Structure formats: C-alpha cells, structure tokens
Amino acid sequence: MEFAFPWPASQGEWLAWSSAAVTLLFGVILFFAPRIAFRLLRLQARPDNPEAIAQGRATMAGFFLGVGLCAILLAQPLLYMALGVSWLFTAFGRIVAMMSDGANTPYNWVAIVVELALAALPLGFVFGFWP
C-alpha cells in the first residue's frame, strides 16, 4: 500500500486545508514554546506549578497537533468537519465565558472572530458552500 500526500484540489479544499494548517501551527507553538504561547493567550503558569506547562503541552498542543495533522495528511471530509466543529465549540465556549464570566474584552472579541473563521473554512467546504 502506497501513501501519497493529498494535495488540495479545489478552492474550498484549500480553505479547509488552511484552517488545518493554522491549527497545526498553533499546536507546534504550544508544544515547543508553551510559555510564549501562554503569554499570547494571556495565561500564566506559576513557577511552583510546572504541571501547568505540561498541561499546555499535553492537552492543548496535543489536540491541535492531532486534529490539524490528521486533517492535512488524510484530507477526509469528516476530519474537516471534526476540525470545524471543534473550532465552533471553542468559539461557543468563549461566548459563554464572555456572557457569564465577565470576560467581555477586546482580546476575546478578536479571538472569537479568528475562531469563527477557523470553523467556517472547513465547515463551508464540507457542506458545499465553497466550490
């Protein structure tokens, strides 16, 4: 059995692939430079609690790397759907935090726009909105 890298063939697939590539990039940054990523995400790990950095590498980076890499390497519509729905739930969680936790800040508004865009790209391809 031979494995060939599935290169995107249509504009819609390029958009979905781009969302997967950004997700993969986020995962790489979280995995190899978690302190910098935490600073960008406005999170802070206490020096006496190194488990927080491990959590960022394991849970956060692991998910981004796994979903992004699988979507890029396999290029299957259901994987693109999983990627889009994951970003959609990320945006939903941010909306809930903005409404109930007092997190209505400009940073969160920019983040929600980015998350919704990263959700729309693969979902638009899967549901046929992009050719």
Secondary structure as UniProt FT lines:
FT   HELIX           11..32
FT   HELIX           34..40
FT   TURN            41..42
FT   TURN            47..48
FT   HELIX           51..55
FT   HELIX           56..61
FT   HELIX           62..74
FT   HELIX           77..100
FT   HELIX           106..126
FT   TURN            127..128
//
